[in-house]
Amino acid sequence: MRVAIVLGTRPEIIKMSPLVRECAKRGTPYYILHTGQHYSHEMDRVFFEELALPEAHHHLDVGSGTHGAQTAKVLSGTEAVLSRDRPDIVMVQGDTNTVMAAALAAAKMGIRVGHVEAGLRSNDRTMPEEVNRVVADHISDQLYAPTEEARKNLAREGIDRGVFVTGNTIVDAVQENRKLAAARSHVLENLGLKARGFVLATAHRQENVDSPQKLNGILKALDSVGRETGLPVIFPAHPRTQARLKEFGLRPEAASVVNPFGFMDFLTMEASARLVLTDSGGVQEEACILGVPCVTMRENTERPETVSVGANVLAGTDPERILAASWSMLNRQGGWKNPFGDGRAAARILDHAEKGEDRFKG
């Protein structure tokens, strides 16, 4: 079996790194196809370096653009690579344009598709990510659901063959790298912070940062949390967010905007924070795994397990709701059960890929 591992963004690099390592450990032939959906050093190259991943064998350099333009570049570029370098299975992860387009290219060429982190649903079709998830799931041959809840989502849509509950590879990645991050990272000292003495905030979702009203509401919330709790609020701003802050002429007064962190520094910041405020699905998972309470600045989540175990609360983008939710979560420090698995997801995924128990067989 020869595996093509497709990735294009920071979360995909992190969540596919355990699969790369598992292929190397087993001696399973593989190659990395990098679409370049994230292309800045802070959001891409640094993660390859810190995670000690091999160079991508193929790089599409698609960059930014409209959804249509970006999807078209990934689709045509992936088709060209797969025509020259045909694998037995194409592995995609998550819900980006990279995932949907690469899965579609492989499916149309009759190449097996494995969807890592299948079955997540926010039930909000206004989110581009939700559309990408649904399309990828319905054309994949094998679907690796991270939780039983994700499996049930697929069953409700009539997908019950080729579905395997494997756990989430983010648990693998966190477990593999947490001790390494603690030893290597000096981010707390560099920023003058103490463990459990600050709030970490992130925001990058299109529906949030492309709206002046919502982005301004988030900034006001960060300022209020910082002033009322007396805790420093550290806001590593995604390049998209930085561009919108400049475009809209917005700037927080109490929160500190900093450049994005590398994976080791960000993992250290997450593990050391008193509270996390975010609109990222991946950060919701990571905070839950690390035992750090989270407030999600959205009205919905495709990670409802985090809410069910008491690790996360939805607050939208209204400053007063975010502040109230922050106060309610500040005294919650772990104690919940991690719902995302035991850190052996990558091994289970390759086991199923090798057995070839595919959805469309027979």
Secondary structure, 3 states (H helix, E strand, C coil): CCEEEEECCHHHHHHHHHHHHHHHHHCCCEEEEECCCCCCHHHHHHHHHHCCCCCCCEECCCCCCCHHHHHHHHHHHHHHHHHHCCCCEEEEECCCHHHHHHHHHHHHCCCEEEEECCCCCCCCCCCHHHHHHHHHHHHCCEEEECCHHHHHHHHHCCCCCCEEECCCHHHHHHHHHHHHHHHHCCHHHHHCCCCCCCEEECCCCHHHHCCHHHHHHHHHHHHHHHHHHCCCEEEECCHHHHHHHHHHCCCCCCCEEECCCCHHHHHHHHHHCCEEEECCHHHHHHHHHHCCCEEECCCCCCCHHHHHCCCEEECCCCHHHHHHHHHHHCCCCCCCCCCCCCCCHHHHHHHHHHHCCCCCCC
